[in-house]
Amino acid sequence: MPLIISANFGRPNSDTLAGYLANGGYEGLKKAFSLKPGQVMDEVKKSGLRGRGGAGFPTGVKWSFLDTKSGKPIYMCVNADESEPGTFKDRHIINRDPHLLLEGIAIACYAVGCRHAFIYIRGEFFKQAKILERAVAEAVAGNYLGERILGTEFSLKVVVHRGAGAYICGEETGLINSLEGNKGQPRIKPPFPAVSGLYGCPTVVNNVETLAAVPWILRNGGEAYAKIGTPKSTGTKMFCVSGPVRNPNWFEKDMGYPLRDLLNRDAGGMCEGLKLKACIPGGSSMPILTADEVEKANLDYESMNALGSFLGSGGIVAIPHTFSMVSLARNLASFYAHESCGQCTPCREGSGWVHRLLVAIEAGRGRPGDLELLHDLCNNMRAWATGPQPILKWIGKDEGLGGGKTICVFSDALAWPIQSYLVKFRSEFEEAIAKARPSVSVGQVVPGHAEQHSAGTRAGASVH
């Protein structure tokens, strides 16, 4: 298995231009300049590289969607706003090999005809922002960025822009709005960024890890990259393992690598006295897997979809048998209720309502019917209540209007995991409600409670 992203990690001065050049740095950019932009794009298409930010959309195809006939400048936005709980891969790439990212940006911009790129970095990443600013200055001084790069006609300006610490700015149009100085709230699509993005111009948005794979593809060819991994999930991917395992860390593995091997062999297995109960496979917004499902799961898009979950950003969290799923759900809901931008009613009201219900259940104030209410709330928050989505394998074809209900998938990012907990670990939630402190007799009508159940996600509704 070749190391593509982390090959230079741990080598001397890997975060400097001199260290990067000593390990073959910027050879991919030189190769790109020997080709026409369209040929560079074709190599990325042949590679099968899919976006590593979570969506998994083919990168070369995404580049080809750009409106190059409008006469407007083309922009690139690099998504370094790594805010998904359980994910820390992009931070390590920036820490250890920033020029790998810059080379990937330069190649991508050459392929799509972009002359101005912005690296939008998470506000809390003070150290990483400084590393990138220094690396950009080094690259400009070495003529790997800036005017007439390496004696060609191609020029590129790269700007590092720090966000203000908002999870929603990891969504590409929320990122663009923030970069323009507006509220970090997603935009209605269409128009898509490829047509009207930053400053109303054609814009491509790519994740850090996605662009970090591009130099290897140019040096070795798209076909060589496509031979790694699985036919539909090609190449390698960075995976982040956290939770009570013996060796929590990042790992670069071929796509299709068994999840159980990553947890047991690479991460060292669970800490002494603990057994694996469940696993978050790709960041907090992904539906959870049981310990039995982990045994069958491979780390690629298709395997995860077959199990009713998603590979996401690769943030893997091991959950021990001693941990309460009610507490996990409440903690997750707290995060999403806090981070909702408030633009869409199902998300704004639903996330808060789900959180309040879970707080009440965990605190011993749960009531009969609360689980049905939670399930109904999540149905009303999800964009797809019916249809052939992989998630429906375990949710079933529930009630709901179907179709998009919110501008972005933030609302789904809470509803999906919560429903997976309710379906796969329902007994824990039922036990928490059964142990609730009795405040009313069973069957007694609680004023306002039935009305809340039927009101859907009515603004201003309260729980308990």
LUMTI-811320 format. One record per residue (C-alpha): y, x, z. Coordinates in steps of 0.25 Angstrom, whole numbers, plus 5000, padded with zeros to 4 digits. Layout:
<nodes>
YXZ
...
</nodes>
This chain:
<nodes>
500050005000
501350064996
502550055005
503650004997
504749965007
504450055019
503950175011
505150255017
505150205031
505050315041
505350425031
506450525034
507850465032
507350345024
508550275027
509450375020
509650395005
509150535006
507850485013
507750375003
507850464991
506850564996
505850454996
506150404981
507350314984
508150254973
507050294962
506850144960
508350124957
508250244947
507050174941
507850044940
508950114933
507950154922
507650014919
508449894915
508849794926
507949684920
506749784921
507049814935
506949664938
505649654930
505049764939
505449684951
504849564945
503549634942
503449684956
503349544961
504249574973
504649454981
505749434990
505449495004
506549415011
505549295013
505649215001
504749304992
505349264979
505149364968
506249464968
506349504953
506349354949
507449334959
508249444953
508049374939
508649244944
510049314945
511149254936
511549374927
512249294917
513349234925
514249364924
514449364939
514049484947
512649494953
512449514968
511349564977
511149524991
510149595000
509649515011
509549605023
509849495033
508449505039
508449395050
507149325049
506449345063
505249435062
505749515050
506349655050
505849725037
507249735030
507849795043
506849905042
507049925027
508549945029
508250035041
507250135035
507550125020
508950065016
508950135003
507650064998
508449935000
509649994992
508850044981
508149904980
509549844980
510049934969
508849904960
508949754962
510349754959
510149844946
509049744942
509949614943
511349674939
511949674953
513049764957
513349724971
512349704982
512449654996
511549695008
511649575017
511149635031
510849555044
512049565053
511149625064
510649745056
511849835060
510949965058
510349915045
511749885039
512250025043
510950085036
511250005024
512650045023
512350185024
511250175014
512150105004
513250225006
512150325004
511650254991
513050244985
513250394988
511950424981
512350334969
511150244972
512150124974
513650114970
514250144956
513350184944
512150204952
511350334948
512250344936
511950204930
512850094927
512350014939
513250004951
512949934964
513649904977
512849874989
513549815002
512949795015
513349665022
513049625036
512749485039
513049415053
511649385058
511249255052
509749225048
510249125037
510949235030
509549285026
509549165016
510049225003
511149125001
511549125016
511649275014
512549265002
513449165009
513549265021
513849385012
515049305006
515649285019
515149135021
514249065031
512849125030
512248985025
511348975013
511848915000
511248794992
510448834981
510548834969
511348904965
510449024969
511049164972
510449214959
511549124952
512649114963
512549194975
513449294981
514949264977
514349164967
513649274959
512149294956
511549354968
510149404972
509749414986
508549504990
507949545003
507949695008
506449705007
506449654993
507449754988
506749864995
505449844987
506249854974
506350014973
504850024974
504649924963
505550004954
504950134957
503550084955
503649964946
503549814949
502049814945
501649914955
502349834966
501649704961
500349774964
500649784978
500349654987
499849534981
500049474967
501149374972
501649454984
501849594979
502249724985
502449755000
503149685011
503749725024
503249645036
503849645050
502849615061
503349575075
502849505087
501849565098
501049655089
500749795092
501549855080
502749765076
503349825064
503649815049
502549835039
502549855024
501349795018
500749745004
501049595002
499749525005
499349615017
498649535028
499449485039
498349505049
498349655046
499849665047
499749615061
498549675066
498449805059
499849845056
500549775067
499449815077
499049675081
499549595093
499949665105
498949675116
498449535122
499049455111
498449375100
499149335087
499449185087
500349175075
501149255065
502549235058
502249295045
503549315038
504749285047
505049175057
505349075046
503849085041
502748985046
501849045056
500449095054
499349075064
498449195068
497349135060
498249125048
498749275050
497249315047
497349255033
498849295030
499249395020
500649445019
501049395005
501749265001
500549194996
499749215008
500749165018
501049045009
499649005009
499649005024
500948915024
501849025028
502749135021
502849285020
504349275023
505049405026
503849465032
504249455047
502849435054
502849395069
501549395077
501449285087
500549315099
499649205105
500449205118
501749155111
502149005110
502348955097
503348855103
504148965108
504049035094
504548905087
505648885097
506149035095
506049015080
506848885080
507948945089
508149055078
508248965067
509048855074
510048975077
510049035063
510248905055
511548905047
511748755049
511948725035
510848625033
510548515042
508948525042
509148665047
510348655056
509848535063
508348555062
508248705067
509048665079
508148535082
506848615080
507348725090
507748625100
506448555099
505648685101
506548725113
506148595119
504648605117
504648745122
505448715134
504448605138
505348485133
504448455121
504148305118
503048235110
503448225095
504248355096
503248425086
503348315076
504848325077
504848475075
503948455063
504848345057
506048435059
505448545052
505048455040
506448415039
506948565039
505948615029
506448615015
505048575010
504448465017
503348435007
502848514995
501948634992
502548735001
501548825008
502148785021
501548645019
500148705020
500248685035
501448595037
500848485027
501748395019
502648345029
503648235029
505048275024
505948265012
505548395005
506448474997
507548575002
508248525015
509048645018
509848755010
508948865014
507548885020
508048915034
507648775039
506248795033
506248935040
506248855054
505448735050
504248815043
503848905055
504148795066
503148695058
502148805057
502148825072
502048675074
500848665065
500048785068
500348795083
500648645086
499848645099
500748745106
501948645103
501148525108
500748605120
502248635123
502648485122
501448445130
501948535141
503348485140
503948435153
503748285153
505148215152
504648085146
503348005145
502548015133
502947915123
504247885130
505347875119
506347985122
507747945118
508248015105
506948095103
506347995093
507647985086
507748135085
506348135079
506748045068
508148105065
507548225058
508548335059
509748245062
510948325066
511348335080
509948285085
509548345098
508148375104
507748355119
</nodes>
